[in-house]
Amino acid sequence: MTFRAIVQRTGIAVIRRIAVLLVCVLAVSGCSGGAHLFAVQAVAAGVPSLAPFFDEKQGLGHDAQVRSLPVRGTLQQGDTPGLYGGTRQPTICDVAKLKRFLTDPANHQKAVAWSSVLGITTDGIPAYLDRLTPVLLRHDTLVQNHDYKKGKATPYNSLLQAGIAILVDEQGEPAAKCSCGNPLRPFKGDAGRISVKFADGNKKWSGYEPSSVVAVRPAPRKMEGLALVDVDDPDVGITRPVGTTGKRDATFDTRRQHAVPNLMGSTFGEARRQLVSSGLAVGYGGNSAPSDDARVTASDPPAGTELRFGQYVTLTVSGGTSGGATGATSTPPAPTTSGPTVGPPTSTAPPSTSPTPPPTTSSPPASPPSSPPPSSPKSEPPPSSSPPSSTPTTGPPSVVSSSPVTSAPVTTSAAPATSVPVTSGAPVTTSASVTRDPVTGTPTTTET
């Protein structure tokens, strides 16, 4: 009897332990099943990489001190106004030096590893680099980074701090980190479920907020140029042609007001195109962007509201075949004082499903120019003001797309001399010199 009692007590104790373990396993699996965290390594501005492609002591690139700005929607496309910044100081990225390094026969093994990440051949490296543009990050940005270890490119997820200098491609996607030359690709995880590791000298920086992290997706079309915000003076915008490093920059006033267009009833994709053309950024609730065919039911702020270049308009949508955030809303964004990253409006013609065009009667001129490059638009009202005296030179960006969007026809009464596509907001510099103000369309001369 005593032996049986002992066995029974032992059996009960074992059963209890097993039950506790099962509960723990179920709890852990239940938590991780829908909330898997993606490990991300923090990369702070000015902190050298442990295994760089390029010796950072050679001065290939220079980071800046920039506080990360809040976002309204974690996934942003490469032509989003306000995404990138720049500076009027000497070049932040020596592309010529990177090209010499990667084409040097002594560095052939690194060149093979570098080009394989970006999907090009070693022979294609010079031409590829010629199409990249140096910018400064204005948001803490998720990317797939690559170190150089044992003769190969080793990928890892990283969070680049705002202020880091990078090269972006023609669709605004990060392509390389300037200071070390490490190739960059899009972050492949869920930007809303990350676990950031601050180590190896990369201490948590002041102002870091998980809600302000952004991941960049390519713009729908190739860009002819970028409109950057001067990180030293956010009232000044910098228009930089794609593939240039600063010698052909021009400036514009980011304080110019732009009216929120009437987006009710249009699809999310159409609304986005209209906002980008108007020099305004697209906001939405949640970590997943709505599908392009979801219908816009409201915008915050509403149509007709005057905003400065690069501010967010938060869209509420319903329906849609894919993507998240159906019916999602978010609080209206506080005005961002740091201007654009995408060029000013070039086409304001509303998409076929959009009820009415953007308001044009507000106090500062709100209707954006209807043709992209430096030529006289036919449909816009005469300019009512000249470029602000606070900007040294005026060379407002214009949005040019590589091909017309079928759902939202572009009204170009005077196409650029080269008929090259317009995109996200860079200045059109096909001939030399004449551009116009982002809002008023006043022709002005710019640097070539």
Salt bridges, closest charged atoms under 4 A:
ASP79 OD1 - ARG272 NH2 2.37
ASP130 OD1 - LYS99 NZ 2.51
GLU170 OE1 - ARG131 NE 3.45
GLU170 OE1 - LYS222 NZ 3.97
ASP190 OD2 - ARG193 NE 3.84
ASP230 OD2 - ARG88 NE 2.70
ASP235 OD1 - ARG308 NH1 3.41
ASP249 OD2 - ARG240 NH2 2.72
ASP253 OD1 - ARG255 NE 2.97
ASP437 OD1 - ARG256 NE 3.71
